Amino acid sequence: MPKSKRNKLVTLSKTKKKGREGKELLVNTVRKCLEEYSTLYIFAYENMRNTKFKEFRESLKDSSRFFLGSNKVLQIALGRTPAEEVKEDLHRASEMLRGDCGLLFTNLPDEKAERTFEEFEEYDFGRTGSLATETIELKEGPLEQFTHDMEPFLRKQGLPVRLNKGVVELIADFTVCQAGEQLSPEASRILRLLGIQMAAFRLHLLCRWKRDEFHVFKEALELIDTRESLQFMP
């Protein structure tokens, strides 16, 4: 008997793709901002945390506007070549849109905008695949920070533990992670339980564009080169 087409499961969480109209709207909005704001910055981000970024964006909403999206669409909005650029030197800013990047339009004075970015840093727990910033080792003995009912879960994460008179006990030294190596799913869970935050959410300014000026920041090319080399790491 064929399946009834009436009894289809519909996932309510699915959203329609923005498609061509959404891309055109983004391009037009970016170009409008070129007229409304005095300065455009291209910035890169590492260890993005959406909630913390929303708070940062909210703190600057009276003077600035952020755009995160497809780099290709943002490049089209600015212009990828001298012939395509909307305003002079914008194609040079467009070239900086590689990897995890975004646009900031602002009317803030240069010094204040750049100091705000430089001072911004938020720590959070490292996720699977991120690099450990330090080596974490646990010594043999009682782990009194954990309750007895967590012992099965800890064993599943690879910790050599047992219950000793109701106390979780590590029966051998254990290395959770090594500095510079990628975090495994188990290591990221253990670090979270230990309250150790290794992921620093940072924003890096790559370049500044004004109607009469284009400036590349010193660390920009180094950051881009580092990212490209990381793509070829095993």
Phi, psi and omega in degrees: 000127182295150179291140179288131178283349181282333185262050179275140174277129180246123178276112184289342182281348181289141177236150180286144176290148183293328177066200185297320182297319179295320179293318179295322178296318179297315179300313182293323180293318178298316181294328176294322180294333178298334178270331188271337184241151185279332189223142174242131173244141166260129179232152175250157179225152175228144182054051181305134173233111189302316182297315181292325178292320178299321178295319179295315179297320180297324181292341182247010189296335181286341185234351191216165175217134182254150173225125171238132180182196178298126178301323181296319180292318179295325177295319178297320181299320181276325185110124186271343181223166176304327180287330183267339188299143183285323177223162186301133177076002179293334179294333178289323175293321179301324181295339181279352181279086177227140177069217184277093186225170176201176178249143171233119170259133183209156172251008178292149172302148184308312185300318182290316180299315183288325176292322179299317178291318182297325183275347184283126177198125180231132180262146178210175180287140179291143179261166178306130178095343177284160184275135176289135181270347178205162177274129179245120180237138176252132181271149177305137179138185183292141175249079189289348178286348180252140177280161186299328183286354178271353184303315178299320180295318180297322178296323179295335179275003176096359180285130178281086186238163174208167175265129179233102182055043177082003180249132176291129184231133176273122187269358176201155176303146184218131177264116180287314180202158177249137179304133177089351179260157180288143179282132174280164176304320181294317180297319180295325178291317181296317179298322178296317179296326180279350180077023182262116180261122183245348184264119177259115176277114183231156175240132182239124176284128181263316180205162178233132177238134170228172183298336181236019186202143169224126185227130176259131181282151188305317185279353188299306183294323178297319181294317180296316179298319179297317180298316182294325178290327179294333181294339183257007177288143179292000000 
